[in-house]
Amino acid sequence: MAENAATSTRLALRRGASSRWYGGATPWLFLAPFLAAFVLFRLGPVIGGFFISLTRWSIVGSPTWVGLANYRALLRDPLFHTSLVNTLFFVLLTVPAMVALSLGLALLVNMRLAPRIFARTSIFLPYVVMAAVVGVIWNWMLDSNFGLVNYALKLVGLGPFRWLTDFKLAMPAVAGVTIWWTVGFNMIIYLAGLQDVPRELEEAAMIDGAGPLAVLRHVTLPMLTPTTFVVLMLTTINAAQVFDQIYVMTGGGPGTSTLTLVQYLFYQAFQSFNLGYGSAIAYFVFLLLAVFGIIQLRLVHQQVTS
């Protein structure tokens, strides 16, 4: 009897351990295909690109190890400095305007109005258009000779303006097109955030005598802090990596007035075949965005805990 009980206990313990092992491994088995693809197509190229940035390589032949020489060369490269300034200028032109405009549009189309579904669709619709198509359409609309924008301005006695060929107007013009193209995506994120704002809090504030602006300032906006953080992060990352619309609309010109970091990276890596230097530019962009992300996280953490 004692031996049978001991045997039964050992078998039960083995079955329990086996079931716990299988239960713990099951999520990893489901995640395995994604993790394999992530390592193969994401993490692997990231690590490989970093080692390429430490070499001098023009695709043909074997890479030559140069250590940090590519990164030191960035500090002395005037075109790199120009592209960095242009990128920061583009970020300043687009990010604040996109965050404010997308929030305003989300508040507007969130009202209980009859045409709000049509309004939401109309605002979001440009985002589904490919960047190359957006660039071609706005190249035509902003043409200094026969573009629709200059034609409309001429009717009110303004212009014509050389939107894409003037050193001072080219970057603001591309920024305006970018805002028109992508503001609908941020609006959708804010709309999702507005659905999570408890209606009871807003109604309680109104009962206490708060007006619409006070409710917005003291109830709605604080509740949207996590959403604003997401929108700000995504918008900044996308703005710092702007490439498609600039490549199609201006090609970095006139001169170097719209040359951005990713545009310069493309020129170095895929036109001059200087892959090591292009990879160094890519990792500088990554470092720039990482620093911004850390600062933003700390600011949000301080705001939440205060």
C-alpha positions as CSV (number, residue, x, y, z in Angstrom):
1,M,0.0,0.0,0.0
2,A,2.7,2.4,1.0
3,E,4.7,1.7,-2.2
4,N,1.6,2.2,-4.4
5,A,0.9,5.5,-2.7
6,A,4.5,6.7,-3.2
7,T,4.4,5.6,-6.8
8,S,1.1,7.5,-7.3
9,T,2.5,10.6,-5.7
10,R,5.6,10.5,-8.0
11,L,3.4,10.1,-11.1
12,A,1.2,12.9,-10.0
13,L,4.2,15.2,-9.4
14,R,5.6,14.3,-12.9
15,R,2.3,15.0,-14.6
16,G,2.0,18.3,-12.7
17,A,5.5,19.3,-13.7
18,S,4.9,18.3,-17.3
19,S,1.6,20.2,-17.5
20,R,3.2,23.3,-16.0
21,W,6.0,23.1,-18.5
22,Y,3.6,22.7,-21.4
23,G,1.4,25.5,-20.0
24,G,4.4,27.8,-19.7
25,A,5.8,26.9,-23.1
26,T,2.5,27.3,-25.0
27,P,2.6,31.1,-25.4
28,W,6.2,30.9,-26.6
29,L,5.2,28.3,-29.2
30,F,2.6,30.7,-30.5
31,L,5.1,33.6,-30.5
32,A,7.8,31.6,-32.1
33,P,6.9,32.4,-35.8
34,F,6.8,36.2,-35.1
35,L,10.0,36.1,-33.0
36,A,11.8,34.2,-35.7
37,A,10.7,36.8,-38.3
38,F,11.5,39.6,-36.0
39,V,15.1,38.4,-35.4
40,L,15.6,37.5,-39.1
41,F,14.2,40.7,-40.7
42,R,14.4,43.3,-37.9
43,L,16.9,42.7,-35.2
44,G,19.4,41.0,-37.5
45,P,19.6,43.9,-40.0
46,V,19.8,46.4,-37.1
47,I,22.8,44.6,-35.6
48,G,24.3,44.1,-39.1
49,G,23.8,47.7,-40.0
50,F,25.7,48.9,-36.9
51,F,28.7,46.8,-37.9
52,I,28.5,48.1,-41.4
53,S,28.6,51.7,-40.0
54,L,32.1,50.8,-38.6
55,T,33.4,49.9,-42.0
56,R,34.2,51.4,-45.4
57,W,32.2,49.4,-47.9
58,S,30.9,50.2,-51.4
59,I,29.0,46.9,-52.0
60,V,31.7,45.6,-54.4
61,G,34.5,43.8,-52.6
62,S,34.9,43.2,-48.9
63,P,34.2,45.9,-46.2
64,T,37.2,47.5,-44.6
65,W,37.2,48.1,-40.8
66,V,37.5,51.8,-39.9
67,G,36.0,51.8,-36.4
68,L,34.4,55.2,-35.5
69,A,35.9,57.0,-38.5
70,N,32.5,57.4,-40.2
71,Y,31.0,58.9,-37.0
72,R,33.9,61.4,-36.7
73,A,33.5,62.3,-40.4
74,L,29.9,63.3,-39.7
75,L,31.2,66.0,-37.4
76,R,33.2,67.6,-40.2
77,D,30.6,67.1,-43.0
78,P,28.9,70.4,-44.0
79,L,26.1,68.6,-45.9
80,F,25.4,66.4,-42.9
81,H,25.1,69.6,-40.8
82,T,22.8,71.1,-43.4
83,S,20.6,68.0,-43.5
84,L,20.4,67.9,-39.7
85,V,19.3,71.6,-39.5
86,N,16.7,71.0,-42.3
87,T,15.3,67.9,-40.5
88,L,14.9,69.8,-37.2
89,F,13.3,72.7,-39.1
90,F,10.9,70.2,-40.7
91,V,10.1,68.7,-37.3
92,L,9.4,72.1,-35.8
93,L,7.1,73.0,-38.8
94,T,5.0,69.8,-38.7
95,V,4.9,68.3,-35.2
96,P,3.3,71.1,-33.2
97,A,0.9,71.9,-36.0
98,M,-0.1,68.3,-36.4
99,V,-0.6,67.6,-32.7
100,A,-2.8,70.8,-32.3
101,L,-4.7,70.4,-35.5
102,S,-5.4,66.7,-35.1
103,L,-6.7,67.3,-31.5
104,G,-8.9,70.1,-32.7
105,L,-10.3,68.0,-35.6
106,A,-10.9,65.1,-33.2
107,L,-12.8,67.3,-30.8
108,L,-14.8,68.7,-33.7
109,V,-15.8,65.4,-35.3
110,N,-16.5,63.8,-31.9
111,M,-19.5,66.1,-31.5
112,R,-22.9,64.6,-32.0
113,L,-23.5,66.1,-35.4
114,A,-25.2,64.5,-38.3
115,P,-22.3,64.7,-40.9
116,R,-19.5,63.6,-38.5
117,I,-19.0,60.2,-40.2
118,F,-18.6,61.9,-43.5
119,A,-16.2,64.4,-41.9
120,R,-14.1,61.7,-40.3
121,T,-13.8,59.8,-43.6
122,S,-12.9,62.9,-45.5
123,I,-10.2,63.9,-43.1
124,F,-8.7,60.5,-42.9
125,L,-8.9,59.6,-46.6
126,P,-5.7,61.4,-47.7
127,Y,-3.7,59.1,-45.4
128,V,-4.5,56.0,-47.4
129,V,-2.9,57.6,-50.6
130,M,0.7,56.6,-51.3
131,A,3.4,59.1,-50.6
132,A,4.5,59.1,-54.3
133,V,1.0,59.8,-55.4
134,V,0.7,62.6,-52.9
135,G,4.0,64.1,-54.1
136,V,2.9,64.0,-57.8
137,I,-0.5,65.5,-57.1
138,W,0.9,68.4,-55.1
139,N,3.8,69.0,-57.5
140,W,1.1,69.8,-60.0
141,M,-1.1,71.8,-57.7
142,L,1.9,73.9,-56.4
143,D,3.4,74.5,-59.9
144,S,4.4,78.2,-60.2
145,N,3.0,78.5,-63.7
146,F,-0.3,76.5,-63.9
147,G,-0.8,75.1,-60.4
148,L,-4.3,75.3,-58.8
149,V,-2.9,76.9,-55.6
150,N,-1.4,79.9,-57.5
151,Y,-4.5,80.1,-59.6
152,A,-6.7,80.4,-56.6
153,L,-4.4,83.0,-55.0
154,K,-4.3,85.0,-58.2
155,L,-8.1,85.4,-58.0
156,V,-7.7,87.3,-54.7
157,G,-4.7,89.3,-55.9
158,L,-1.9,87.3,-54.5
159,G,1.1,85.5,-56.0
160,P,2.2,83.8,-58.0
161,F,4.6,82.0,-55.6
162,R,7.4,79.6,-56.6
163,W,6.4,77.1,-53.9
164,L,8.9,74.3,-54.7
165,T,11.7,76.3,-56.3
166,D,12.1,79.1,-53.8
167,F,14.7,78.5,-51.0
168,K,12.4,80.0,-48.3
169,L,9.1,78.4,-49.5
170,A,10.1,74.9,-50.4
171,M,10.4,73.4,-46.9
172,P,7.2,75.1,-45.6
173,A,5.4,73.9,-48.7
174,V,6.4,70.3,-48.2
175,A,5.6,70.6,-44.5
176,G,2.1,71.8,-45.4
177,V,1.5,68.9,-47.7
178,T,2.7,66.5,-45.1
179,I,0.3,67.9,-42.5
180,W,-2.6,67.6,-45.0
181,W,-1.6,64.1,-45.8
182,T,-1.1,62.6,-42.3
183,V,-3.2,64.7,-39.9
184,G,-6.1,62.2,-40.3
185,F,-4.1,59.4,-38.8
186,N,-3.4,61.4,-35.6
187,M,-7.0,62.5,-35.5
188,I,-8.1,58.8,-35.4
189,I,-5.8,58.2,-32.4
190,Y,-7.2,61.2,-30.6
191,L,-10.7,60.0,-31.3
192,A,-9.9,56.7,-29.7
193,G,-8.6,58.5,-26.7
194,L,-11.7,60.7,-26.4
195,Q,-13.8,57.5,-26.2
196,D,-11.9,56.6,-23.0
197,V,-12.6,60.0,-21.3
198,P,-15.4,59.3,-18.7
199,R,-18.5,61.2,-19.7
200,E,-19.4,61.4,-16.0
201,L,-16.4,63.6,-15.2
202,E,-17.3,66.1,-17.9
203,E,-20.9,66.2,-16.8
204,A,-19.9,66.6,-13.2
205,A,-17.7,69.6,-14.1
206,M,-20.6,71.1,-16.1
207,I,-22.9,70.7,-13.1
208,D,-20.4,72.5,-10.9
209,G,-20.5,75.4,-13.3
210,A,-17.5,74.8,-15.5
211,G,-17.9,76.1,-19.1
212,P,-16.8,74.1,-22.2
213,L,-13.3,75.6,-22.2
214,A,-12.8,74.8,-18.5
215,V,-14.0,71.3,-19.0
216,L,-11.6,70.9,-22.0
217,R,-8.7,72.3,-20.0
218,H,-9.2,70.6,-16.6
219,V,-10.9,67.3,-17.6
220,T,-10.5,66.3,-21.2
221,L,-6.9,67.4,-21.9
222,P,-5.4,65.8,-18.7
223,M,-7.2,62.6,-19.5
224,L,-5.7,62.7,-23.0
225,T,-2.1,62.9,-21.7
226,P,-1.2,59.3,-22.7
227,T,-2.8,59.8,-26.1
228,T,-0.9,63.0,-26.6
229,F,2.3,61.2,-25.7
230,V,1.7,58.5,-28.4
231,V,0.7,61.1,-31.0
232,L,3.8,63.3,-30.2
233,M,6.1,60.3,-30.4
234,L,4.8,58.9,-33.6
235,T,4.6,62.3,-35.3
236,T,8.2,63.2,-34.3
237,I,9.6,59.8,-35.4
238,N,7.9,60.1,-38.8
239,A,8.9,63.7,-39.2
240,A,12.5,63.0,-38.4
241,Q,12.5,60.2,-41.0
242,V,10.8,62.2,-43.8
243,F,11.9,61.1,-47.2
244,D,9.2,60.1,-49.7
245,Q,7.4,63.4,-50.3
246,I,10.6,65.4,-50.3
247,Y,12.2,62.9,-52.8
248,V,9.2,63.2,-55.1
249,M,8.5,66.9,-54.7
250,T,11.8,68.6,-54.4
251,G,14.6,66.0,-54.5
252,G,16.3,67.9,-51.7
253,G,16.3,71.2,-53.6
254,P,16.4,73.9,-54.5
255,G,20.0,73.6,-53.7
256,T,20.1,71.9,-50.3
257,S,17.2,73.7,-48.8
258,T,15.1,70.6,-48.3
259,L,17.9,68.0,-47.9
260,T,17.0,65.9,-44.8
261,L,18.9,63.3,-42.9
262,V,17.2,60.3,-44.6
263,Q,17.6,62.0,-48.0
264,Y,21.3,62.4,-47.3
265,L,21.5,58.8,-46.1
266,F,19.9,57.7,-49.4
267,Y,22.3,59.7,-51.4
268,Q,25.4,58.3,-49.5
269,A,24.3,54.7,-49.4
270,F,22.4,54.1,-52.6
271,Q,23.7,56.7,-55.0
272,S,27.4,57.1,-53.9
273,F,27.5,53.4,-52.6
274,N,29.1,54.5,-49.4
275,L,27.3,52.1,-47.2
276,G,29.4,52.5,-44.1
277,Y,28.8,56.3,-44.0
278,G,25.1,55.9,-44.8
279,S,24.8,53.4,-42.0
280,A,26.5,55.9,-39.6
281,I,23.9,58.5,-40.6
282,A,21.1,56.0,-39.9
283,Y,22.4,55.3,-36.4
284,F,22.7,59.0,-35.7
285,V,19.0,59.4,-36.6
286,F,18.3,56.4,-34.3
287,L,20.3,58.0,-31.4
288,L,18.5,61.3,-32.0
289,L,15.1,59.7,-31.7
290,A,16.1,57.6,-28.7
291,V,17.2,60.7,-26.8
292,F,14.0,62.5,-27.6
293,G,12.0,59.4,-26.5
294,I,13.8,59.2,-23.2
295,I,13.2,62.9,-22.5
296,Q,9.6,62.6,-23.4
297,L,9.1,59.6,-21.2
298,R,10.6,61.4,-18.2
299,L,8.4,64.4,-18.8
300,V,5.3,62.3,-19.0
301,H,6.3,60.3,-15.9
302,Q,6.9,63.5,-13.9
303,Q,3.5,64.9,-15.1
304,V,1.7,61.7,-14.1
305,T,3.4,61.4,-10.7
306,S,3.1,65.0,-9.7
